[in-house]
Amino acid sequence: MITFVPGPHLLDSPRGRAWPPVPGAGPRSPHLQSPPATADVAVVGAGPAGLAVASALWHLGIHDVVLLDRGGRPCGRFFDRVDTLRQRVLRSPYEHHPGVEGYRDCELLDFARLHWSQLTPVERREIRMAQSGHRSVVPVDVFEAYCRHVATLHHVDERTWQADVRTVTPTADGVTVRGDGFAVTAATTVLCLGEERRTAPAHWWEGDSAPRGVGYWDEPVPEDADQLVVIGAGLSAAHLLANALNAGKRAHWILRATEERYQCADVNASFFRAEGRARFDGTSWEDRTALMGGHRRASVMFEFRPLLQRAEDEGRLTVHRGRAVTAVTPGRAGRTAVRLEDGTVVHGDHVALALGTTVSNGDRLLPDGVVAPRDGWPDLDEQTLAYRNAPQVFAVGAATCMVLGPAARNIDGHRVATARVAGAVAARLHPADRQLGEEKVTARV
């Protein structure tokens, strides 16, 4: 069997290009100190999922929407994390984007083609690959410009406020979203909470917190760290290692698994199609749990393999496979020591934890009893993705995995969830048009 391994040059797309402004777009309107007190819809989280929801609602004629986000700009936190890793391309292909299907919107591939002169020869070849139905990678720079395009055209940036949401309280009349210094009362609320980084076990530390010299994957690595220790098996770990090796530094890579996994995606591609999602419909909870466990595992893009294997052969990278971490403690001369289960101690100037992410299911915001989690997953209506115990509150993103399958954590999964939620929200806001909203849900899912 011959395995095709794409070249690492696919990882080197430029960042920070000046993209032409959206035609007819004016300057962004300045926001008031606090968001408005009322709205038809409050969207908590303005990442790719929140952007997709707000854009879909705009097409349904629902413009009284307030987006509340820690970063205060659409997809801001998403790209901040990407840039912390110095990531230049996305694993998701051109078909996966937060644009709205079923309307005359510009899709991601169309956007890239319209800006052909801005692209490198390698990026143009990837577009040709995508047009031919082959796997391709999307430059982060292109994706960010596209998200700005979508946000501007659908007036999402004008409706986004920087806010730390503390509570989401369903009431008889709707939902009240509260945070520091503000409260928004909306008829419906959509939670686009995404995922948070998975924290290390508390028993790794000698005290109550991690020792100095330890950080997570979404935190900057100190420039003076000449020897990096990375714990984790996924794409974030690969970026951290590549950054260190490309800078001429040495690194240790600690994997709990017996070997690293290189593949195009961390989710079986069938789950992005209707027939894949149908594998979840009508199946038992146990079967869904097994599918989730078998089709969502840490892996690294093929493009990283030449660099990492060459560095290991040259002795610049030491890989500790099948080794579990038992402790992380201060070491000698200001370094940090990582102890493994076989007694090996690995020393580094900085330890980067790339332990994956955990799904935000809403339990930190919603009252007790609303989420009704099972194995951490919220209890959602399978047609509308509303919380069964609070039907005026909806979920889009990773929290919908046990309804839509593992692809719900992907950008394309956000679009599938948005199709159901937007139609259900429209039907709820305009009961006279309930049938129309249900038809839109059926037609677009």
DRENDREN-66067 format. One line per field, with one value per residue (C-alpha): z, x, y. Coordinates in steps of 0.02 Angstrom, whole numbers. Last residue first. Layout:
N
zz <- Z;...
xx <- X;...
yy <- Y;...
***
This chain:
445
zz <- 363;247;186;352;450;318;322;510;496;364;470;619;518;620;776;736;872;901;716;685;829;762;588;656;769;638;507;641;694;518;506;671;608;464;590;680;853;782;671;817;799;771;928;1052;980;1012;1149;1023;930;932;1082;1107;1251;1238;1261;1439;1514;1344;1300;1119;980;869;806;934;1084;1196;1362;1387;1371;1521;1535;1545;1582;1645;1571;1651;1822;1907;1827;1665;1655;1720;1660;1480;1397;1371;1291;1350;1255;1217;1332;1250;1406;1368;1487;1482;1513;1508;1608;1579;1723;1685;1828;1717;1757;1693;1795;1716;1788;1762;1747;1862;1889;1951;1936;1994;1984;1859;1917;1855;1667;1563;1440;1286;1175;1241;1086;1089;960;911;898;709;682;795;700;535;600;664;505;383;486;504;336;380;504;684;781;944;940;889;790;909;1068;985;900;1065;1153;1014;1030;1219;1198;1084;900;822;728;764;606;514;542;429;296;298;268;387;487;334;347;500;628;677;499;368;466;569;736;862;940;1104;1171;1327;1220;1286;1157;1209;1117;1059;987;814;789;667;804;932;814;749;926;975;812;836;1014;952;821;946;1053;1216;1334;1255;1338;1265;1275;1230;1321;1295;1183;1319;1249;1232;1305;1205;1225;1413;1523;1646;1690;1865;1956;1924;2064;2234;2281;2229;2057;1947;2072;2009;1843;1696;1627;1465;1364;1344;1205;1106;1200;1060;1173;1080;1177;1144;1186;1251;1411;1417;1582;1606;1732;1745;1664;1644;1510;1544;1443;1381;1454;1581;1626;1574;1666;1581;1707;1709;1533;1514;1387;1233;1121;947;849;731;696;642;509;390;255;382;481;322;251;417;420;242;289;435;324;193;324;408;242;197;167;26;5;-170;-250;-407;-350;-187;-279;-389;-230;-159;-317;-291;-112;-173;-305;-172;-158;-166;-354;-333;-220;-302;-300;-112;-85;-197;-97;65;8;-55;-4;-120;4;37;139;261;288;441;340;299;111;95;198;388;448;447;387;459;644;744;900;981;811;812;990;944;788;886;1019;888;792;788;899;1083;1149;1291;1179;1186;1021;1019;884;828;645;622;439;406;313;467;574;466;487;676;691;580;672;839;780;707;872;938;1101;1191;1061;1125;1014;1003;1100;1261;1378;1241;1263;1380;1351;1184;1028;888;714;604;457;295;186;7;-64;74;99;-4;97;169;210;392;378;234;201;264;314;136;119;231;81;69;115;-3;70;-48;0
xx <- -1511;-1560;-1732;-1794;-1741;-1812;-1978;-1986;-1962;-2096;-2217;-2185;-2217;-2367;-2268;-2137;-2005;-2016;-2020;-1869;-1776;-1815;-1757;-1595;-1564;-1579;-1471;-1350;-1315;-1262;-1156;-1071;-1031;-936;-828;-789;-847;-1014;-914;-910;-1095;-1248;-1349;-1216;-1099;-1215;-1106;-964;-1051;-1225;-1342;-1515;-1607;-1794;-1832;-1763;-1775;-1757;-1610;-1641;-1548;-1705;-1730;-1634;-1696;-1545;-1493;-1317;-1163;-1048;-1076;-1261;-1293;-1460;-1418;-1566;-1558;-1449;-1465;-1371;-1200;-1074;-1179;-1178;-1102;-927;-835;-660;-500;-336;-191;-64;35;195;341;479;666;661;704;636;640;620;545;438;283;361;428;433;564;564;721;777;949;884;703;535;401;288;227;158;162;114;237;183;303;439;498;666;686;853;933;953;833;705;722;699;543;468;502;445;288;216;126;32;-75;-63;-188;-286;-440;-619;-688;-682;-734;-877;-938;-934;-1031;-1159;-1181;-1203;-1331;-1432;-1454;-1607;-1508;-1323;-1275;-1383;-1243;-1133;-1267;-1293;-1110;-982;-978;-911;-748;-693;-639;-461;-419;-285;-191;-34;-54;88;137;120;-5;34;148;288;383;552;626;786;795;847;698;620;630;539;400;379;362;228;135;140;74;-72;-109;-127;-24;9;149;279;448;547;735;804;667;727;579;455;310;152;-10;-138;-43;-37;105;234;398;346;262;80;-41;-97;70;174;97;48;-88;-198;-224;-184;-318;-411;-424;-598;-719;-849;-978;-1100;-1252;-1405;-1531;-1714;-1839;-1698;-1663;-1486;-1404;-1246;-1113;-1016;-1124;-1305;-1408;-1595;-1698;-1876;-2045;-2067;-1885;-1725;-1570;-1400;-1267;-1090;-1061;-898;-933;-858;-1004;-1046;-1193;-1096;-973;-1117;-1180;-1215;-1098;-968;-962;-955;-810;-719;-738;-669;-517;-487;-502;-383;-251;-273;-231;-350;-286;-338;-411;-470;-638;-566;-610;-519;-361;-370;-382;-231;-134;-176;-111;55;72;44;-121;-164;-193;-326;-435;-600;-542;-518;-691;-772;-688;-751;-930;-1003;-1184;-1331;-1430;-1450;-1291;-1232;-1046;-957;-833;-796;-798;-626;-546;-527;-349;-318;-159;-33;-26;93;27;-13;-81;-212;-263;-286;-380;-513;-521;-563;-692;-809;-747;-771;-645;-751;-903;-1084;-1178;-1341;-1470;-1614;-1585;-1699;-1750;-1713;-1554;-1496;-1531;-1410;-1273;-1296;-1288;-1134;-1039;-1084;-1015;-855;-826;-943;-996;-1162;-1292;-1439;-1593;-1743;-1652;-1666;-1551;-1432;-1248;-1143;-1020;-1097;-1020;-937;-1005;-881;-827;-923;-938;-993;-873;-787;-614;-468;-355;-190;-90;-53;0;87;59;196;109;87;277;276;246;91;113;28;30;68;0
yy <- 996;1139;1088;1020;1174;1289;1194;1210;1397;1412;1310;1423;1581;1633;1586;1720;1718;1531;1487;1599;1518;1344;1390;1465;1314;1179;1263;1323;1143;1097;1255;1220;1046;1126;1218;1054;1002;943;824;701;658;768;729;673;803;952;1029;1048;1187;1261;1254;1326;1411;1449;1263;1265;1090;1007;1118;1167;1075;1094;916;813;911;927;848;913;800;774;586;630;811;880;1051;1138;1055;1185;1355;1392;1475;1349;1203;1266;1113;1181;1034;991;1022;935;899;1013;1060;1154;1129;1260;1258;1068;914;738;615;429;327;214;318;478;625;797;915;1103;1210;1349;1276;1108;1054;1119;984;897;727;560;581;429;353;256;351;467;560;648;786;863;691;695;550;634;798;706;619;782;880;745;705;879;880;721;818;761;656;654;545;576;431;284;371;464;306;210;348;347;160;174;312;200;233;315;445;435;341;469;595;490;474;662;696;771;609;517;615;516;645;691;740;711;578;553;463;462;297;201;325;429;537;647;751;819;968;1050;1224;1284;1401;1277;1146;1254;1308;1131;1062;1188;1159;970;985;1089;955;815;698;790;842;956;985;1129;1155;1326;1423;1603;1649;1602;1497;1599;1528;1428;1265;1277;1335;1268;1357;1405;1264;1218;1255;1192;1118;967;967;819;770;913;827;944;1057;1026;1185;1254;1213;1307;1411;1449;1462;1527;1631;1664;1801;1908;2004;2073;2118;2220;2274;2112;1982;1935;1849;1847;1724;1727;1776;1636;1647;1558;1622;1632;1680;1751;1818;1912;2048;2128;2171;2107;2180;2293;2152;2041;2160;2014;2079;2133;1971;1867;1968;1969;1779;1771;1875;1757;1603;1673;1713;1545;1463;1320;1144;1030;856;818;861;937;1113;1079;1024;1179;1282;1192;1236;1418;1409;1336;1471;1605;1696;1881;1879;1744;1852;1805;1623;1630;1704;1574;1435;1513;1535;1699;1709;1690;1587;1401;1383;1515;1543;1473;1369;1187;1154;1234;1095;1090;1060;1246;1330;1454;1409;1516;1427;1595;1647;1509;1553;1736;1680;1588;1724;1854;1752;1901;2043;2081;1957;1891;1881;1934;1938;2037;2004;2115;2074;1923;1928;1744;1793;1888;1735;1634;1765;1773;1584;1564;1701;1622;1455;1532;1623;1757;1674;1695;1739;1842;1841;1957;2090;2189;2286;2342;2299;2407;2549;2591;2523;2621;2583;2491;2595;2571;2418;2448;2320;2219;2289;2221;2105;2164;2007;1966;1784;1697;1511;1396;1233;1171;1173;1019;906;798;614;490;316;171;0
***
